[in-house]
Every structure is written in structure tokens, then in C-alpha cells.
Amino acid sequence: MNVLVVGGSGFIGTHLCRELQSRGHSVTAMSRSPDSEGLPDGVESVVGDVTDYDSMADAFEGKDVVVNLVALSPLFEPKGGNRMHDIVHWQGTENVVKAAESHDVSRIVQMSALGADADGDTAYIRSKGHAEHAIESSSLDWVIFRPSVVFGEGGEFVSFTKRLKGMFAPGLPLYPLPGNGKTRFQPIWVGDLVPMLADAVEGDEHVGKKYTIGGPEKLDLRQITEMVYDAEGKSITIVPLPMGLAGVGLSVLGAVPGFPMGKDQYRSLKFDNTTDDNEVGAFGVDVDSMKTLEAFLSERK
């Protein structure tokens, strides 16, 4: 099949392009600023911006399936403010759908997010909910993935823990964690995720379904932080930072140009990013066989 991966030169995109090509598909990676360095030979790179329909529509010509991976990080406030979530996720997805329908693409695989909800608590979650509606309202065959946070080489989740320290306690031996680091995540390794995405590209049995997926374990932010520093042979002293105080700090610091977090990101730390209905089994995956964050960090030593 001819597959267009929108956001193909990003973290998940490069891994997916490699997986799809290994399965014998013709793969094109589209992004605003294509970087072919991480892509295997034979994967075509094209320029396209999902927020500018005319810049990317031609890339859909002759494609059988499109995978939409374009996303802003939920961990940091985007340049341009949180309105960019709607522009990139919601309006961008509408542009992808329009281009796919106009060029007779038969299927779209959409990367959403755990908890996506048009009436959700954060701009990120709301925009992802609206994007899902755009997919479901289309004439395309569709598959939607709702993963927890994704980790792996080139990802930002591991480095996020260090950036938190730099925000709240730069240069100090203490590590204040908002809410004492009780926010829980269910991190999934990119190497476990991309074969499922590739299966959704190929398999008719997945059409019209949403999959809520996560990794093999639920970890709170404190556990994750300790794992990251322990893997580097460093010790840290974690001290609780009440959520109210963290919220005040982020409200003030969020107004400073260049500061990476704001009120919306603070709100995201107030609820867990986990699921009790992990649907990886729909792809023949045994949860116990999935890579843990600790195993990944140990391999990097």
C-alpha cells in the first residue's frame, strides 16, 4: 500500500515509517520541516503543514492510507499559547480529513490521546476530542488510538522530569514535585506502539474502532522521576510541592516569555493518565511482554 505518515519525521513517525517500510509498504513522511536523517532509505519526505491546507493537500494524491501523528506536547505550553492546540489538533485534523477525502484515500489512522474529550479539563484534551469527532464524521474508514504517554529514543517524556526540576528548583539539591508526584501515568514504549499502528493500517478488523492503550504498568510521577535519576547513578531528594502552590507558581512563571509550562499544563497534572481497559490485546499483544520504562532506562546506561 501507499501510506502517507503525517508528522512522519517526528518521534513516533520515524519509528512508524521504518516499521511500515519493513512490511513492504511504500511510505511517504510529511512534515513542516522534513528531516530525513532518522528515516530509512526509500522513505520519501515531503513538505506539508496541517494548518495550511494548500501546502499539504497534493501529498495525499495516490495514497491508500494516511496516518495522522501531528501533535503538540501536552507537557509544555506551545508557542502561541494553548489556542494552538485547536489550530493544530482540531483544525489540522479537519484539513487532513478534507485532503484525504478529496484524493480518494480510503483509510485514516488517527493518533489521539488518553482521555480525549471535547468537554475535557485542558485545551489539549478538548482539542483531541474535537479532532476525534472530525475523524468519526468523515466518509473515511478510520481507526483511532488513545495512548498514554509514549517513551523511547527521541521522545520527550523522560527529559520532562528533568525540566520540571529546572523549573521549580534550578541549581538546588532538592526536587519539588507538584502534588508530591502522585499523578499517575501508564507509559508505553514506542517499539510496542508502532506495530499496533501498522496493524491498523493493514487490518480491516480494526476499522471503526477506538483503542485505549497503555504500557504494562502504572507509575506515579515520583516513581518515574526516581527511576530516571537512578538510571543515571544520581540521587535526589524529592520534597512535596502542594498542587495549590504549584498552580500559583506556574500562573506567575507562565507569564514569563519562554517558560515552558502554564495553567493548562498544571491542570493536566491534577488527573491521572492511565486506563483500566488496556486494549493492546486487540493486536495480539500480551501486556506482560511489553517493555517497561525501567527496562528501557536500564538499556540506556
KEPA-380224 format. One record per residue (C-alpha): residue number from 1; residue in one letter; chain; x negated, y, z. Coordinates in nm, 4 decimals, m for minus. Layout:
+------+------+-------+----------+----------+----------+
! resi ! resn ! chain !        X !        Y !        Z !
+------+------+-------+----------+----------+----------+
!  NUM !    A !     A !        X !        Y !        Z !
...
+------+------+-------+----------+----------+----------+
***
This chain:
+------+------+-------+----------+----------+----------+
! resi ! resn ! chain !        X !        Y !        Z !
+------+------+-------+----------+----------+----------+
!    1 !    M !     A !   0.0000 !   0.0000 !   0.0000 !
!    2 !    N !     A !  m0.0950 !   0.3628 !  m0.0433 !
!    3 !    V !     A !  m0.0944 !   0.5164 !   0.3047 !
!    4 !    L !     A !  m0.1280 !   0.8832 !   0.3963 !
!    5 !    V !     A !  m0.2509 !   0.9444 !   0.7517 !
!    6 !    V !     A !  m0.1607 !   1.2986 !   0.8532 !
!    7 !    G !     A !  m0.4186 !   1.4023 !   1.1101 !
!    8 !    G !     A !  m0.6416 !   1.1293 !   0.9716 !
!    9 !    S !     A !  m0.9745 !   1.2821 !   1.0698 !
!   10 !    G !     A !  m0.8777 !   1.3178 !   1.4359 !
!   11 !    F !     A !  m0.9466 !   1.0865 !   1.7297 !
!   12 !    I !     A !  m0.6739 !   0.8285 !   1.6659 !
!   13 !    G !     A !  m0.6665 !   0.8984 !   1.2928 !
!   14 !    T !     A !  m1.0240 !   0.7906 !   1.2230 !
!   15 !    H !     A !  m0.9678 !   0.4621 !   1.4049 !
!   16 !    L !     A !  m0.6401 !   0.4018 !   1.2215 !
!   17 !    C !     A !  m0.7864 !   0.4798 !   0.8789 !
!   18 !    R !     A !  m1.0590 !   0.2244 !   0.9445 !
!   19 !    E !     A !  m0.8029 !  m0.0366 !   1.0546 !
!   20 !    L !     A !  m0.5764 !   0.0202 !   0.7558 !
!   21 !    Q !     A !  m0.8636 !   0.0039 !   0.5100 !
!   22 !    S !     A !  m0.9863 !  m0.3213 !   0.6656 !
!   23 !    R !     A !  m0.6419 !  m0.4643 !   0.5902 !
!   24 !    G !     A !  m0.6764 !  m0.3797 !   0.2222 !
!   25 !    H !     A !  m0.4687 !  m0.0633 !   0.2015 !
!   26 !    S !     A !  m0.5557 !   0.2475 !   0.0013 !
!   27 !    V !     A !  m0.5912 !   0.5199 !   0.2648 !
!   28 !    T !     A !  m0.5886 !   0.8993 !   0.2453 !
!   29 !    A !     A !  m0.6693 !   1.1103 !   0.5510 !
!   30 !    M !     A !  m0.5151 !   1.4572 !   0.5577 !
!   31 !    S !     A !  m0.6154 !   1.7365 !   0.7941 !
!   32 !    R !     A !  m0.6620 !   2.1122 !   0.8051 !
!   33 !    S !     A !  m1.0402 !   2.0770 !   0.8045 !
!   34 !    P !     A !  m1.1296 !   1.7313 !   0.6739 !
!   35 !    D !     A !  m1.4331 !   1.5705 !   0.8321 !
!   36 !    S !     A !  m1.5238 !   1.2507 !   0.6516 !
!   37 !    E !     A !  m1.8167 !   1.1723 !   0.8829 !
!   38 !    G !     A !  m1.6119 !   0.9405 !   1.1041 !
!   39 !    L !     A !  m1.4202 !   0.7832 !   0.8172 !
!   40 !    P !     A !  m1.5297 !   0.4680 !   0.6342 !
!   41 !    D !     A !  m1.6411 !   0.4862 !   0.2732 !
!   42 !    G !     A !  m1.3473 !   0.4680 !   0.0380 !
!   43 !    V !     A !  m1.1030 !   0.6656 !   0.2529 !
!   44 !    E !     A !  m1.0053 !   0.9793 !   0.0646 !
!   45 !    S !     A !  m0.9940 !   1.3133 !   0.2509 !
!   46 !    V !     A !  m0.7525 !   1.5900 !   0.1544 !
!   47 !    V !     A !  m0.6776 !   1.9337 !   0.2960 !
!   48 !    G !     A !  m0.3329 !   1.9982 !   0.4385 !
!   49 !    D !     A !  m0.1733 !   2.1911 !   0.7234 !
!   50 !    V !     A !   0.1623 !   2.0630 !   0.8509 !
!   51 !    T !     A !   0.2634 !   2.4179 !   0.9435 !
!   52 !    D !     A !   0.2196 !   2.5257 !   0.5785 !
!   53 !    Y !     A !   0.4369 !   2.3077 !   0.3543 !
!   54 !    D !     A !   0.2845 !   2.4181 !   0.0252 !
!   55 !    S !     A !  m0.0670 !   2.3374 !   0.1474 !
!   56 !    M !     A !   0.0051 !   1.9708 !   0.2020 !
!   57 !    A !     A !   0.3080 !   1.8582 !   0.0013 !
!   58 !    D !     A !   0.1103 !   1.7361 !  m0.3023 !
!   59 !    A !     A !  m0.0801 !   1.4865 !  m0.0837 !
!   60 !    F !     A !   0.2403 !   1.2829 !  m0.0483 !
!   61 !    E !     A !   0.2641 !   1.2041 !  m0.4185 !
!   62 !    G !     A !   0.2353 !   0.8315 !  m0.4885 !
!   63 !    K !     A !   0.2256 !   0.7293 !  m0.1226 !
!   64 !    D !     A !   0.4257 !   0.4373 !   0.0156 !
!   65 !    V !     A !   0.3934 !   0.5171 !   0.3853 !
!   66 !    V !     A !   0.2973 !   0.8228 !   0.5867 !
!   67 !    V !     A !   0.1696 !   0.8113 !   0.9439 !
!   68 !    N !     A !   0.2098 !   1.1411 !   1.1295 !
!   69 !    L !     A !  m0.0500 !   1.1738 !   1.4052 !
!   70 !    V !     A !  m0.0796 !   1.5524 !   1.4176 !
!   71 !    A !     A !  m0.0525 !   1.6695 !   1.7776 !
!   72 !    L !     A !  m0.1722 !   1.9333 !   2.0159 !
!   73 !    S !     A !  m0.3064 !   1.8203 !   2.3509 !
!   74 !    P !     A !  m0.0593 !   1.8088 !   2.6413 !
!   75 !    L !     A !  m0.3525 !   1.8599 !   2.8791 !
!   76 !    F !     A !  m0.4533 !   2.2089 !   2.7717 !
!   77 !    E !     A !  m0.2688 !   2.5209 !   2.6650 !
!   78 !    P !     A !  m0.3018 !   2.5627 !   2.2872 !
!   79 !    K !     A !  m0.4424 !   2.8730 !   2.1266 !
!   80 !    G !     A !  m0.1443 !   3.0907 !   2.0519 !
!   81 !    G !     A !   0.0414 !   2.9733 !   2.3630 !
!   82 !    N !     A !   0.2931 !   2.6983 !   2.4196 !
!   83 !    R !     A !   0.5092 !   2.8155 !   2.1276 !
!   84 !    M !     A !   0.2515 !   2.6344 !   1.9134 !
!   85 !    H !     A !   0.3960 !   2.3023 !   2.0314 !
!   86 !    D !     A !   0.7192 !   2.3802 !   1.8473 !
!   87 !    I !     A !   0.5334 !   2.5093 !   1.5435 !
!   88 !    V !     A !   0.3031 !   2.2069 !   1.5131 !
!   89 !    H !     A !   0.5114 !   1.9206 !   1.6518 !
!   90 !    W !     A !   0.8676 !   2.0190 !   1.5615 !
!   91 !    Q !     A !   0.8362 !   2.2375 !   1.2520 !
!   92 !    G !     A !   0.5297 !   2.0466 !   1.1373 !
!   93 !    T !     A !   0.7182 !   1.7173 !   1.1553 !
!   94 !    E !     A !   1.0092 !   1.8692 !   0.9637 !
!   95 !    N !     A !   0.7612 !   1.9665 !   0.6913 !
!   96 !    V !     A !   0.6160 !   1.6148 !   0.6855 !
!   97 !    V !     A !   0.9660 !   1.4669 !   0.6533 !
!   98 !    K !     A !   1.0573 !   1.7104 !   0.3745 !
!   99 !    A !     A !   0.7388 !   1.6294 !   0.1812 !
!  100 !    A !     A !   0.7893 !   1.2550 !   0.2274 !
!  101 !    E !     A !   1.1498 !   1.2666 !   0.1096 !
!  102 !    S !     A !   1.0615 !   1.4892 !  m0.1864 !
!  103 !    H !     A !   0.7925 !   1.2468 !  m0.3032 !
!  104 !    D !     A !   0.9875 !   0.9236 !  m0.2507 !
!  105 !    V !     A !   0.7763 !   0.7963 !   0.0379 !
!  106 !    S !     A !   0.9637 !   0.5004 !   0.1833 !
!  107 !    R !     A !   0.8468 !   0.4942 !   0.5452 !
!  108 !    I !     A !   0.7142 !   0.7196 !   0.8187 !
!  109 !    V !     A !   0.5378 !   0.6095 !   1.1364 !
!  110 !    Q !     A !   0.5544 !   0.8870 !   1.3943 !
!  111 !    M !     A !   0.3273 !   0.9354 !   1.6935 !
!  112 !    S !     A !   0.5456 !   1.0788 !   1.9674 !
!  113 !    A !     A !   0.4789 !   1.0802 !   2.3410 !
!  114 !    L !     A !   0.5943 !   0.9059 !   2.6551 !
!  115 !    G !     A !   0.8960 !   1.0906 !   2.7913 !
!  116 !    A !     A !   0.9676 !   1.2864 !   2.4716 !
!  117 !    D !     A !   1.2907 !   1.4751 !   2.5316 !
!  118 !    A !     A !   1.4348 !   1.7849 !   2.3630 !
!  119 !    D !     A !   1.5562 !   1.8921 !   2.7093 !
!  120 !    G !     A !   1.2332 !   1.7976 !   2.8895 !
!  121 !    D !     A !   1.0357 !   1.9869 !   3.1525 !
!  122 !    T !     A !   0.7461 !   2.1050 !   2.9346 !
!  123 !    A !     A !   0.7093 !   2.2669 !   2.5945 !
!  124 !    Y !     A !   0.5030 !   1.9687 !   2.4792 !
!  125 !    I !     A !   0.7681 !   1.7114 !   2.5776 !
!  126 !    R !     A !   1.0522 !   1.9207 !   2.4327 !
!  127 !    S !     A !   0.8747 !   1.9684 !   2.1001 !
!  128 !    K !     A !   0.8062 !   1.5960 !   2.0758 !
!  129 !    G !     A !   1.1756 !   1.5292 !   2.1419 !
!  130 !    H !     A !   1.2804 !   1.7655 !   1.8636 !
!  131 !    A !     A !   1.0268 !   1.6003 !   1.6313 !
!  132 !    E !     A !   1.1806 !   1.2601 !   1.7017 !
!  133 !    H !     A !   1.5215 !   1.3988 !   1.6073 !
!  134 !    A !     A !   1.3782 !   1.5229 !   1.2761 !
!  135 !    I !     A !   1.2457 !   1.1727 !   1.2056 !
!  136 !    E !     A !   1.5674 !   0.9941 !   1.3009 !
!  137 !    S !     A !   1.7788 !   1.2360 !   1.0959 !
!  138 !    S !     A !   1.5740 !   1.1732 !   0.7818 !
!  139 !    S !     A !   1.6504 !   0.9377 !   0.4944 !
!  140 !    L !     A !   1.3222 !   0.7540 !   0.5558 !
!  141 !    D !     A !   1.2633 !   0.4190 !   0.7165 !
!  142 !    W !     A !   1.0982 !   0.5152 !   1.0430 !
!  143 !    V !     A !   0.9068 !   0.3765 !   1.3389 !
!  144 !    I !     A !   0.8341 !   0.5894 !   1.6454 !
!  145 !    F !     A !   0.5625 !   0.5281 !   1.9044 !
!  146 !    R !     A !   0.5797 !   0.6789 !   2.2527 !
!  147 !    P !     A !   0.2423 !   0.6087 !   2.4143 !
!  148 !    S !     A !   0.0968 !   0.7177 !   2.7435 !
!  149 !    V !     A !  m0.2436 !   0.8876 !   2.7276 !
!  150 !    V !     A !  m0.4912 !   0.7293 !   2.4840 !
!  151 !    F !     A !  m0.8598 !   0.6860 !   2.5669 !
!  152 !    G !     A !  m1.1636 !   0.5795 !   2.3682 !
!  153 !    E !     A !  m1.4729 !   0.7125 !   2.1955 !
!  154 !    G !     A !  m1.3973 !   1.0612 !   2.0700 !
!  155 !    G !     A !  m1.0950 !   1.1070 !   2.2958 !
!  156 !    E !     A !  m1.0471 !   1.3877 !   2.5452 !
!  157 !    F !     A !  m0.8780 !   1.2106 !   2.8361 !
!  158 !    V !     A !  m1.1968 !   1.1092 !   3.0175 !
!  159 !    S !     A !  m1.3524 !   1.4526 !   2.9788 !
!  160 !    F !     A !  m1.0289 !   1.6095 !   3.1066 !
!  161 !    T !     A !  m1.1115 !   1.5024 !   3.4617 !
!  162 !    K !     A !  m1.4411 !   1.6897 !   3.4489 !
!  163 !    R !     A !  m1.2812 !   2.0004 !   3.3062 !
!  164 !    L !     A !  m1.0378 !   2.0031 !   3.5966 !
!  165 !    K !     A !  m1.3291 !   2.0264 !   3.8367 !
!  166 !    G !     A !  m1.4789 !   2.3079 !   3.6325 !
!  167 !    M !     A !  m1.1512 !   2.4962 !   3.6598 !
!  168 !    F !     A !  m1.0872 !   2.4588 !   4.0306 !
!  169 !    A !     A !  m1.4337 !   2.4199 !   4.1845 !
!  170 !    P !     A !  m1.7138 !   2.5238 !   3.9473 !
!  171 !    G !     A !  m2.0566 !   2.4679 !   4.0968 !
!  172 !    L !     A !  m1.9213 !   2.3175 !   4.4203 !
!  173 !    P !     A !  m1.9752 !   1.9618 !   4.5517 !
!  174 !    L !     A !  m1.6027 !   1.9331 !   4.6290 !
!  175 !    Y !     A !  m1.3387 !   1.8277 !   4.3796 !
!  176 !    P !     A !  m0.9918 !   1.9705 !   4.4490 !
!  177 !    L !     A !  m0.7248 !   1.7664 !   4.2699 !
!  178 !    P !     A !  m0.3730 !   1.9072 !   4.2258 !
!  179 !    G !     A !  m0.1296 !   1.7174 !   4.4457 !
!  180 !    N !     A !  m0.4219 !   1.5103 !   4.5764 !
!  181 !    G !     A !  m0.4397 !   1.3459 !   4.2335 !
!  182 !    K !     A !  m0.1188 !   1.1476 !   4.2759 !
!  183 !    T !     A !   0.0028 !   1.1984 !   3.9176 !
!  184 !    R !     A !   0.0034 !   0.8553 !   3.7539 !
!  185 !    F !     A !  m0.0952 !   0.7623 !   3.4006 !
!  186 !    Q !     A !  m0.0924 !   0.4369 !   3.2045 !
!  187 !    P !     A !  m0.3923 !   0.4871 !   2.9748 !
!  188 !    I !     A !  m0.4102 !   0.2776 !   2.6595 !
!  189 !    W !     A !  m0.7313 !   0.2103 !   2.4674 !
!  190 !    V !     A !  m0.7300 !   0.3365 !   2.1107 !
!  191 !    G !     A !  m0.8609 !  m0.0030 !   1.9972 !
!  192 !    D !     A !  m0.5434 !  m0.1640 !   2.1330 !
!  193 !    L !     A !  m0.3144 !   0.1042 !   1.9916 !
!  194 !    V !     A !  m0.4230 !   0.1269 !   1.6275 !
!  195 !    P !     A !  m0.3488 !  m0.2363 !   1.5303 !
!  196 !    M !     A !   0.0083 !  m0.1779 !   1.6504 !
!  197 !    L !     A !   0.0335 !   0.1341 !   1.4366 !
!  198 !    A !     A !  m0.0998 !  m0.0615 !   1.1402 !
!  199 !    D !     A !   0.1544 !  m0.3388 !   1.2037 !
!  200 !    A !     A !   0.4291 !  m0.0744 !   1.1961 !
!  201 !    V !     A !   0.3011 !   0.0427 !   0.8582 !
!  202 !    E !     A !   0.3299 !  m0.3091 !   0.7215 !
!  203 !    G !     A !   0.6159 !  m0.4833 !   0.9033 !
!  204 !    D !     A !   0.9826 !  m0.4345 !   0.8161 !
!  205 !    E !     A !   1.0839 !  m0.5753 !   1.1553 !
!  206 !    H !     A !   0.9750 !  m0.2519 !   1.3239 !
!  207 !    V !     A !   1.1858 !  m0.0141 !   1.1133 !
!  208 !    G !     A !   1.4362 !   0.1957 !   1.3072 !
!  209 !    K !     A !   1.2748 !   0.1271 !   1.6444 !
!  210 !    K !     A !   1.1084 !   0.3370 !   1.9122 !
!  211 !    Y !     A !   0.8307 !   0.1760 !   2.1114 !
!  212 !    T !     A !   0.7355 !   0.2901 !   2.4594 !
!  213 !    I !     A !   0.3846 !   0.1668 !   2.5232 !
!  214 !    G !     A !   0.1060 !   0.1979 !   2.7760 !
!  215 !    G !     A !  m0.2075 !   0.0250 !   2.8881 !
!  216 !    P !     A !  m0.2450 !  m0.2696 !   3.1257 !
!  217 !    E !     A !  m0.2448 !  m0.0686 !   3.4488 !
!  218 !    K !     A !  m0.1043 !   0.2414 !   3.6140 !
!  219 !    L !     A !  m0.3661 !   0.4684 !   3.7670 !
!  220 !    D !     A !  m0.3313 !   0.7949 !   3.9503 !
!  221 !    L !     A !  m0.5492 !   1.0929 !   3.8663 !
!  222 !    R !     A !  m0.7582 !   1.0405 !   4.1785 !
!  223 !    Q !     A !  m0.8421 !   0.6806 !   4.0814 !
!  224 !    I !     A !  m0.9247 !   0.7862 !   3.7260 !
!  225 !    T !     A !  m1.1494 !   1.0682 !   3.8454 !
!  226 !    E !     A !  m1.3377 !   0.8387 !   4.0814 !
!  227 !    M !     A !  m1.3836 !   0.5830 !   3.8013 !
!  228 !    V !     A !  m1.5245 !   0.8435 !   3.5644 !
!  229 !    Y !     A !  m1.7817 !   0.9742 !   3.8106 !
!  230 !    D !     A !  m1.8680 !   0.6292 !   3.9455 !
!  231 !    A !     A !  m1.9403 !   0.5082 !   3.5907 !
!  232 !    E !     A !  m2.1980 !   0.7875 !   3.5670 !
!  233 !    G !     A !  m2.3514 !   0.6988 !   3.9017 !
!  234 !    K !     A !  m2.2256 !   1.0169 !   4.0635 !
!  235 !    S !     A !  m2.0448 !   1.0577 !   4.3928 !
!  236 !    I !     A !  m1.7791 !   1.3207 !   4.4516 !
!  237 !    T !     A !  m1.5745 !   1.4388 !   4.7452 !
!  238 !    I !     A !  m1.2123 !   1.4768 !   4.6481 !
!  239 !    V !     A !  m1.0037 !   1.7173 !   4.8513 !
!  240 !    P !     A !  m0.6276 !   1.7680 !   4.8145 !
!  241 !    L !     A !  m0.5035 !   2.0797 !   4.6395 !
!  242 !    P !     A !  m0.1324 !   2.1299 !   4.7140 !
!  243 !    M !     A !   0.0732 !   2.1496 !   4.3965 !
!  244 !    G !     A !   0.2132 !   2.4865 !   4.5003 !
!  245 !    L !     A !  m0.1339 !   2.6316 !   4.5411 !
!  246 !    A !     A !  m0.2490 !   2.4747 !   4.2143 !
!  247 !    G !     A !   0.0514 !   2.6305 !   4.0444 !
!  248 !    V !     A !  m0.0345 !   2.9749 !   4.1779 !
!  249 !    G !     A !  m0.3964 !   2.9334 !   4.0683 !
!  250 !    L !     A !  m0.3015 !   2.8230 !   3.7185 !
!  251 !    S !     A !  m0.0475 !   3.1021 !   3.6865 !
!  252 !    V !     A !  m0.3197 !   3.3552 !   3.7607 !
!  253 !    L !     A !  m0.6021 !   3.1869 !   3.5703 !
!  254 !    G !     A !  m0.3736 !   3.1058 !   3.2781 !
!  255 !    A !     A !  m0.3605 !   3.4759 !   3.2010 !
!  256 !    V !     A !  m0.7393 !   3.4842 !   3.1585 !
!  257 !    P !     A !  m0.8346 !   3.4603 !   2.7885 !
!  258 !    G !     A !  m0.9944 !   3.1252 !   2.7123 !
!  259 !    F !     A !  m0.8738 !   2.9490 !   3.0284 !
!  260 !    P !     A !  m0.7565 !   2.6063 !   2.9095 !
!  261 !    M !     A !  m0.4514 !   2.5449 !   3.1305 !
!  262 !    G !     A !  m0.1348 !   2.7322 !   3.2194 !
!  263 !    K !     A !   0.2040 !   2.6888 !   3.3865 !
!  264 !    D !     A !   0.3217 !   2.4293 !   3.1362 !
!  265 !    Q !     A !   0.0220 !   2.2053 !   3.1970 !
!  266 !    Y !     A !   0.0718 !   2.2458 !   3.5724 !
!  267 !    R !     A !   0.4313 !   2.1249 !   3.5319 !
!  268 !    S !     A !   0.3077 !   1.8212 !   3.3390 !
!  269 !    L !     A !   0.1038 !   1.7157 !   3.6438 !
!  270 !    K !     A !   0.4191 !   1.7072 !   3.8545 !
!  271 !    F !     A !   0.5593 !   1.3928 !   3.6920 !
!  272 !    D !     A !   0.4104 !   1.0527 !   3.6068 !
!  273 !    N !     A !   0.3117 !   0.9439 !   3.2564 !
!  274 !    T !     A !   0.3989 !   0.5758 !   3.2957 !
!  275 !    T !     A !   0.6618 !   0.3255 !   3.1868 !
!  276 !    D !     A !   0.8146 !   0.0143 !   3.3431 !
!  277 !    D !     A !   0.9201 !  m0.1005 !   2.9948 !
!  278 !    N !     A !   0.5905 !  m0.1562 !   2.8153 !
!  279 !    E !     A !   0.6843 !  m0.2810 !   2.4686 !
!  280 !    V !     A !   0.3434 !  m0.3931 !   2.3408 !
!  281 !    G !     A !   0.4818 !  m0.7475 !   2.3287 !
!  282 !    A !     A !   0.6784 !  m0.6496 !   2.0182 !
!  283 !    F !     A !   0.3409 !  m0.6553 !   1.8402 !
!  284 !    G !     A !   0.2303 !  m0.9868 !   1.9854 !
!  285 !    V !     A !   0.0066 !  m0.8177 !   2.2418 !
!  286 !    D !     A !  m0.0431 !  m0.9681 !   2.5873 !
!  287 !    V !     A !  m0.0775 !  m0.6883 !   2.8419 !
!  288 !    D !     A !  m0.3443 !  m0.8853 !   3.0281 !
!  289 !    S !     A !  m0.5606 !  m0.8930 !   2.7142 !
!  290 !    M !     A !  m0.5683 !  m0.5138 !   2.6801 !
!  291 !    K !     A !  m0.8774 !  m0.3144 !   2.7694 !
!  292 !    T !     A !  m0.8733 !  m0.1312 !   3.0999 !
!  293 !    L !     A !  m1.0141 !   0.2161 !   3.1494 !
!  294 !    E !     A !  m1.2683 !   0.0778 !   3.3951 !
!  295 !    A !     A !  m1.3933 !  m0.1746 !   3.1388 !
!  296 !    F !     A !  m1.4274 !   0.0982 !   2.8774 !
!  297 !    L !     A !  m1.6229 !   0.3211 !   3.1147 !
!  298 !    S !     A !  m1.8499 !   0.0318 !   3.2149 !
!  299 !    E !     A !  m1.9339 !  m0.0360 !   2.8493 !
!  300 !    R !     A !  m2.0447 !   0.3252 !   2.8056 !
!  301 !    K !     A !  m2.3108 !   0.3045 !   3.0771 !
+------+------+-------+----------+----------+----------+
***
